[in-house]
């Protein structure tokens, strides 16, 4: 096989990782609606699922970068996938014991595994080809992440939010028999996910030599410091942008099903609201990433990011000032403009940080903890005031990201320092 074909095949395999973690992460959205009904939770309590999940990024990102530095990309990925299978199996005793706290523990373990995938796979996707097309590759790979999200939400909503388990107009399940059935549906969804991850583990292991040969420059050296990025102002600025973006995206998706279920918005049944979330919010992100990956071959990433953040902020402002279908469809449309944000923030930061990319990737993955903290703030505002007013949190987040994007337009990319192996790490 030629070097070009080998690189393309390796990129396709790495892209499958993006698909899988999108598929898994998106199941949190229907899971929140299901657990809120099963355990009689308010919005703040229900959003502890996102807190537990995304705290995994905050706590485990630097250790994950250390593991990837020592084991290499492929072995690090295998360890991460193994943790994810274990977390799915941990759901079994959680549903059997009807223990909400154990569900939260399982989600934390799941996020710990996904963190390892993020640390290893984002630099790999950016490196599998010419440096000048790294924005395109990372955004294209993220498009398949969005495809996984769309399919994952559909699966989760169809299984966990089945109309037979939820009485229209009632926020909580009161019948103990139905509660057991609803917990069994959660169990069923995560067993399917476990099987998908196990299949991916086999694929990655059979293809490990091809991946390592295609991207030797990101075979992380054992001397790379995972805290080196703390000395780079651009790495820190990028981390703030990732923190706010992930927090905003997760907060909106987390409340979307209940928001569309409100009679003052669209009044949709929970399962139908889940389909709207999948088709329009996450479907918009999917379409936007394919369009965005094409636009990034002609438009500079900071310019496109600036436009996307301004429009996302305008839509959030619309939600806070209106109600009914206008507010509902404005909230759903945010997904289209979220589409390019993560990959462009990530690659813009890698270009400008000036330190080893493994270290920068570790710091950026720590910043994904924004998905734990901002949704809790949104939940508190929703409980104290309204879901419409809670959109002020993502509104502010998008405004700050717009400042990051505008600043990046004026800052030139720099070369990353080498790892201890003296091999260059994806310089631009």
C-alpha positions as CSV (number, residue, x, y, z in Angstrom):
1,X,0.0,0.0,0.0
2,X,1.4,3.5,-0.9
3,X,2.1,6.0,1.8
4,X,-0.8,8.2,0.8
5,X,-3.3,5.3,0.8
6,X,-1.9,4.2,4.2
7,X,-2.4,7.6,5.6
8,X,-6.0,7.8,4.3
9,X,-6.8,4.4,5.7
10,X,-5.3,5.4,9.1
11,X,-7.3,8.6,9.1
12,X,-10.5,6.7,8.4
13,X,-9.8,4.4,11.4
14,X,-9.0,7.3,13.7
15,X,-12.2,9.1,12.4
16,X,-14.2,6.1,13.7
17,X,-13.1,7.1,17.2
18,X,-14.7,10.5,16.7
19,X,-17.9,8.8,15.7
20,X,-18.0,6.5,18.7
21,X,-17.4,9.1,21.4
22,X,-20.1,11.3,19.8
23,X,-22.5,8.4,19.8
24,X,-21.8,7.7,23.4
25,X,-21.7,11.3,24.7
26,X,-25.0,12.2,23.0
27,X,-26.9,9.6,25.0
28,X,-26.5,11.8,28.1
29,X,-29.3,14.1,26.7
30,X,-32.1,11.5,26.6
31,X,-30.6,10.0,29.8
32,X,-31.1,13.3,31.6
33,X,-34.8,13.4,30.7
34,X,-35.2,9.7,31.7
35,X,-33.4,10.0,35.0
36,X,-35.2,13.2,35.9
37,X,-38.5,11.3,35.6
38,X,-37.3,8.0,37.2
39,X,-35.6,9.5,40.2
40,X,-38.0,12.6,40.6
41,X,-35.2,15.1,40.1
42,X,-35.3,18.9,39.5
43,X,-33.2,20.4,36.7
44,X,-30.1,21.0,38.9
45,X,-30.1,17.4,40.2
46,X,-30.7,15.9,36.8
47,X,-27.8,17.9,35.4
48,X,-25.5,16.3,37.9
49,X,-25.2,13.6,35.1
50,X,-23.3,16.1,33.0
51,X,-21.3,17.3,36.0
52,X,-20.2,13.7,36.8
53,X,-19.5,13.0,33.1
54,X,-17.5,16.2,32.3
55,X,-15.7,16.2,35.6
56,X,-14.0,13.2,34.2
57,X,-12.3,15.4,31.6
58,X,-11.2,17.9,34.3
59,X,-9.7,15.3,36.6
60,X,-8.4,12.8,34.1
61,X,-7.1,14.8,31.1
62,X,-3.6,15.4,32.4
63,X,-3.2,11.8,33.6
64,X,-4.6,10.7,30.2
65,X,-1.9,12.8,28.5
66,X,0.7,11.2,30.7
67,X,-0.5,7.7,29.8
68,X,-0.5,8.5,26.1
69,X,3.0,10.0,26.4
70,X,4.2,6.7,27.9
71,X,2.2,4.1,26.0
72,X,1.9,5.8,22.6
73,X,-1.3,6.7,20.8
74,X,-2.7,3.2,20.0
75,X,-2.1,1.6,23.4
76,X,-3.5,4.7,25.0
77,X,-6.6,4.4,22.9
78,X,-7.0,0.7,23.8
79,X,-6.8,1.6,27.5
80,X,-9.4,4.3,27.0
81,X,-11.8,2.0,25.2
82,X,-11.4,-0.6,27.9
83,X,-12.5,1.9,30.5
84,X,-15.5,2.8,28.4
85,X,-16.6,-0.8,28.3
86,X,-16.2,-1.1,32.0
87,X,-18.4,1.9,32.6
88,X,-21.2,0.5,30.5
89,X,-21.1,-2.7,32.5
90,X,-21.2,-0.6,35.7
91,X,-24.6,0.6,34.6
92,X,-25.9,-3.0,35.2
93,X,-25.7,-2.9,39.0
94,X,-26.8,0.8,39.0
95,X,-30.1,-0.1,37.3
96,X,-30.5,-3.2,39.5
97,X,-30.0,-1.3,42.7
98,X,-31.9,1.8,41.4
99,X,-29.0,3.9,42.6
100,X,-28.7,7.3,40.9
101,X,-25.2,7.8,42.5
102,X,-23.9,4.7,40.9
103,X,-25.1,5.9,37.5
104,X,-23.1,9.1,38.2
105,X,-20.0,7.0,39.0
106,X,-20.4,5.0,35.7
107,X,-20.6,8.2,33.7
108,X,-17.4,9.5,35.4
109,X,-15.6,6.3,34.4
110,X,-17.0,6.6,30.8
111,X,-15.8,10.2,30.6
112,X,-12.3,9.1,31.8
113,X,-12.1,6.8,28.9
114,X,-13.3,9.3,26.4
115,X,-10.8,11.8,27.7
116,X,-8.0,9.4,26.7
117,X,-9.5,9.1,23.2
118,X,-9.6,12.9,22.9
119,X,-6.0,13.4,24.0
120,X,-4.8,10.8,21.5
121,X,-7.2,11.2,18.6
122,X,-7.3,15.0,18.0
123,X,-3.6,15.4,17.4
124,X,-3.6,12.2,15.3
125,X,-6.4,13.5,13.1
126,X,-4.6,16.8,12.6
127,X,-1.3,15.0,11.8
128,X,-2.5,12.5,9.3
129,X,-1.7,14.6,6.2
130,X,-0.2,17.9,5.3
131,X,0.0,20.6,8.1
132,X,-1.8,23.3,6.0
133,X,-4.9,21.1,5.8
134,X,-5.1,20.2,9.5
135,X,-8.1,22.5,10.1
136,X,-9.9,20.6,7.3
137,X,-9.0,17.1,8.7
138,X,-10.0,17.9,12.2
139,X,-13.3,19.5,11.2
140,X,-14.0,16.6,8.8
141,X,-13.3,14.1,11.6
142,X,-15.6,16.1,13.9
143,X,-18.3,15.8,11.3
144,X,-18.4,12.0,11.9
145,X,-18.4,12.8,15.6
146,X,-21.7,14.7,14.9
147,X,-23.0,11.8,12.9
148,X,-22.4,9.6,15.9
149,X,-24.2,12.2,18.0
150,X,-27.3,12.2,15.7
151,X,-27.5,8.4,15.7
152,X,-26.8,8.2,19.4
153,X,-29.6,10.6,20.4
154,X,-32.0,8.7,18.2
155,X,-31.0,5.4,19.8
156,X,-31.2,6.8,23.3
157,X,-34.5,8.6,22.8
158,X,-36.1,5.6,21.2
159,X,-35.0,3.2,24.0
160,X,-34.9,5.4,27.1
161,X,-37.8,7.8,26.3
162,X,-40.4,5.3,25.0
163,X,-43.9,6.8,25.2
164,X,-45.1,3.7,27.0
165,X,-42.9,4.5,30.0
166,X,-43.9,8.2,30.4
167,X,-47.3,9.7,31.1
168,X,-47.9,12.8,29.1
169,X,-48.0,15.9,31.3
170,X,-46.3,14.2,34.3
171,X,-42.7,15.2,35.0
172,X,-41.9,12.1,37.2
173,X,-42.7,8.4,37.1
174,X,-44.8,7.3,40.2
175,X,-45.5,3.7,39.3
176,X,-42.7,1.4,40.7
177,X,-43.3,-1.2,38.0
178,X,-42.9,1.4,35.2
179,X,-39.8,2.8,37.1
180,X,-38.2,-0.7,36.9
181,X,-39.0,-0.9,33.2
182,X,-37.5,2.6,32.6
183,X,-34.3,1.6,34.3
184,X,-34.2,-1.6,32.2
185,X,-34.4,0.6,29.1
186,X,-31.3,2.6,30.3
187,X,-29.5,-0.7,30.9
188,X,-30.4,-1.9,27.4
189,X,-29.0,1.3,25.7
190,X,-25.7,1.0,27.5
191,X,-25.3,-2.7,26.6
192,X,-25.6,-1.8,23.0
193,X,-22.9,0.9,23.5
194,X,-20.6,-1.7,25.2
195,X,-20.9,-4.0,22.2
196,X,-20.0,-1.1,19.8
197,X,-16.9,-0.2,21.8
198,X,-15.7,-3.8,21.9
199,X,-16.0,-4.0,18.2
200,X,-14.0,-0.8,17.8
201,X,-11.3,-2.1,20.1
202,X,-10.8,-5.1,17.8
203,X,-10.6,-2.8,14.8
204,X,-8.0,-0.5,16.4
205,X,-5.8,-3.4,17.6
206,X,-5.8,-5.0,14.1
207,X,-4.9,-1.7,12.5
208,X,-2.3,-0.4,15.1
209,X,0.7,-0.7,12.9
210,X,-0.9,1.2,10.0
211,X,-1.8,4.1,12.4
212,X,1.7,4.2,13.9
213,X,3.4,4.2,10.5
214,X,1.1,6.9,9.1
215,X,1.7,9.4,12.0
216,X,5.2,8.8,13.4
217,X,5.5,12.5,14.5
218,X,2.8,12.1,17.1
219,X,4.3,9.0,18.7
220,X,4.5,11.0,22.0
221,X,7.9,11.1,23.6
222,X,8.3,9.9,27.1
223,X,9.8,13.2,28.2
224,X,6.9,15.5,27.1
225,X,5.5,17.5,30.0
226,X,1.8,17.5,30.2
227,X,1.9,20.9,32.1
228,X,4.2,22.6,29.6
229,X,1.1,24.3,28.0
230,X,0.5,26.3,31.2
231,X,3.4,28.5,30.1
232,X,1.7,29.5,26.8
233,X,-0.8,32.4,26.9
234,X,-2.4,31.0,23.7
235,X,-2.8,27.5,25.2
236,X,-4.5,29.1,28.2
237,X,-6.7,31.3,26.0
238,X,-7.7,28.3,23.9
239,X,-8.5,26.4,27.1
240,X,-10.9,29.1,28.1
241,X,-12.6,29.0,24.7
242,X,-12.9,25.2,24.8
243,X,-14.3,25.5,28.4
244,X,-17.0,27.9,27.4
245,X,-17.8,26.2,24.0
246,X,-18.3,22.8,25.5
247,X,-20.2,24.2,28.5
248,X,-22.5,26.1,26.2
249,X,-23.1,23.2,23.8
250,X,-23.7,20.7,26.5
251,X,-26.0,23.1,28.5
252,X,-28.2,23.7,25.5
253,X,-28.5,20.1,24.5
254,X,-29.1,19.0,28.1
255,X,-32.2,21.1,28.6
256,X,-33.4,21.0,25.0
257,X,-35.8,18.0,25.4
258,X,-37.5,19.5,28.4
259,X,-37.4,23.0,26.7
260,X,-39.2,21.7,23.6
261,X,-41.6,19.7,25.9
262,X,-42.8,22.9,27.5
263,X,-46.3,24.0,26.4
264,X,-44.9,27.5,26.2
265,X,-42.4,26.4,23.5
266,X,-43.5,23.5,21.2
267,X,-45.3,21.2,23.7
268,X,-43.7,18.0,22.2
269,X,-43.8,14.6,23.9
270,X,-40.4,13.7,25.4
271,X,-39.5,11.1,22.7
272,X,-40.5,13.5,19.9
273,X,-38.5,16.3,21.5
274,X,-35.6,13.9,21.6
275,X,-36.0,13.3,17.8
276,X,-36.0,17.1,17.3
277,X,-32.8,17.4,19.3
278,X,-31.2,14.7,17.2
279,X,-32.5,15.9,13.8
280,X,-32.2,19.7,14.2
281,X,-29.7,20.6,16.9
282,X,-27.2,17.7,16.4
283,X,-28.2,17.3,12.8
284,X,-27.4,21.0,12.2
285,X,-24.0,20.4,13.8
286,X,-23.4,17.4,11.4
287,X,-24.4,19.4,8.3
288,X,-22.4,22.4,9.5
289,X,-19.2,20.3,9.9
290,X,-19.3,19.0,6.4
291,X,-20.0,22.5,5.1
292,X,-17.4,24.0,7.4
293,X,-14.7,21.5,6.4
294,X,-15.2,22.6,2.8
295,X,-15.3,26.3,3.7
296,X,-12.1,26.0,5.7
297,X,-10.2,25.1,2.5
298,X,-11.1,28.7,1.3
299,X,-11.7,30.8,4.5
300,X,-9.3,31.2,7.3
301,X,-10.3,29.3,10.5
302,X,-10.4,32.4,12.8
303,X,-12.7,34.3,10.3
304,X,-15.2,31.5,10.1
305,X,-15.1,31.0,13.8
306,X,-15.8,34.6,14.4
307,X,-18.9,34.5,12.2
308,X,-20.2,31.3,13.8
309,X,-19.9,32.6,17.4
310,X,-21.6,35.9,16.6
311,X,-24.6,34.1,15.0
312,X,-24.8,31.5,17.9
313,X,-24.9,34.4,20.4
314,X,-27.7,36.1,18.4
315,X,-29.8,32.9,18.5
316,X,-29.3,32.6,22.2
317,X,-30.4,36.2,22.7
318,X,-33.5,35.4,20.6
319,X,-34.4,32.5,23.0
320,X,-34.1,34.7,26.0
321,X,-36.3,37.5,24.6
322,X,-39.1,35.3,23.0
323,X,-41.1,32.1,23.5
324,X,-43.1,29.7,21.5
325,X,-41.9,28.3,18.1
326,X,-39.6,31.2,17.5
327,X,-37.6,30.4,20.7
328,X,-37.8,26.7,20.1
329,X,-36.4,26.8,16.6
330,X,-33.8,29.5,17.5
331,X,-32.5,27.1,20.2
332,X,-32.3,24.2,17.7
333,X,-30.5,26.4,15.1
334,X,-27.6,27.0,17.5
335,X,-26.3,23.5,16.6
336,X,-25.6,24.6,13.0
337,X,-23.2,27.3,14.3
338,X,-21.7,25.2,17.0
339,X,-20.5,22.8,14.3
340,X,-17.0,24.2,13.6
341,X,-16.2,25.6,17.0
342,X,-14.5,22.7,18.8
343,X,-12.2,21.7,15.9
344,X,-11.3,25.2,14.9
345,X,-10.6,26.3,18.5
346,X,-8.5,23.2,19.0
347,X,-6.4,23.6,15.8
348,X,-6.1,27.4,16.2
349,X,-4.7,26.8,19.7
350,X,-2.3,24.1,18.5
351,X,-1.0,26.4,15.8
352,X,-0.3,29.3,18.2
353,X,0.6,27.7,21.6
354,X,4.2,27.1,20.6
355,X,4.6,24.0,22.9
356,X,4.4,20.3,22.4
357,X,1.0,19.4,20.9
358,X,0.5,16.5,23.4
359,X,0.8,19.0,26.2
360,X,-1.6,21.5,24.6
361,X,-4.1,18.7,23.8
362,X,-4.0,17.6,27.4
363,X,-4.7,21.1,28.6
364,X,-7.5,21.6,26.1
365,X,-9.1,18.3,27.2
366,X,-9.0,19.5,30.8
367,X,-11.0,22.5,29.7
368,X,-13.8,20.2,28.5
369,X,-14.8,20.3,32.2
370,X,-16.8,23.3,31.1
371,X,-19.4,20.7,30.2
372,X,-19.7,19.9,33.9
373,X,-20.0,23.4,35.3
374,X,-22.0,25.5,32.9
375,X,-24.9,23.1,32.7
376,X,-25.2,23.3,36.5
377,X,-25.4,27.1,36.3
378,X,-28.0,26.7,33.6
379,X,-30.0,24.3,35.8
380,X,-30.0,26.7,38.7
381,X,-31.3,29.5,36.6
382,X,-33.9,27.2,35.1
383,X,-35.1,26.2,38.5
384,X,-35.1,29.7,39.9
385,X,-36.5,31.5,36.8
386,X,-37.1,29.8,33.5
387,X,-35.5,27.6,30.8
388,X,-35.6,30.6,28.4
389,X,-33.7,32.9,30.8
390,X,-31.0,30.1,31.3
391,X,-29.9,30.7,27.7
392,X,-28.1,33.8,28.9
393,X,-25.2,31.5,30.0
394,X,-24.4,30.2,26.5
395,X,-25.0,33.7,25.2
396,X,-22.2,35.1,27.3
397,X,-20.0,32.1,26.5
398,X,-20.3,32.6,22.7
399,X,-19.4,36.3,23.1
400,X,-16.1,35.5,24.8
401,X,-15.3,32.9,22.2
402,X,-15.9,35.6,19.5
403,X,-13.1,37.6,21.3
404,X,-10.8,34.6,21.0
405,X,-11.6,34.2,17.3
406,X,-11.0,37.9,16.6
407,X,-7.7,37.8,18.5
408,X,-6.6,34.7,16.5
409,X,-7.1,36.6,13.3
410,X,-4.3,39.0,14.3
411,X,-1.9,36.3,15.7
412,X,0.4,34.3,13.4
413,X,0.8,30.5,13.8
414,X,4.1,29.4,15.4
415,X,6.0,26.1,15.3
416,X,5.5,23.6,18.2
417,X,8.5,22.7,20.2
418,X,9.8,19.1,19.9
419,X,9.2,16.3,22.3
420,X,12.1,14.7,24.2
421,X,12.7,12.4,21.3
422,X,13.7,15.6,19.2
423,X,11.0,14.7,16.7
424,X,8.9,17.7,15.6
425,X,5.3,17.6,16.8
426,X,3.0,18.8,14.0
427,X,4.5,22.2,13.3
428,X,2.7,24.5,10.9
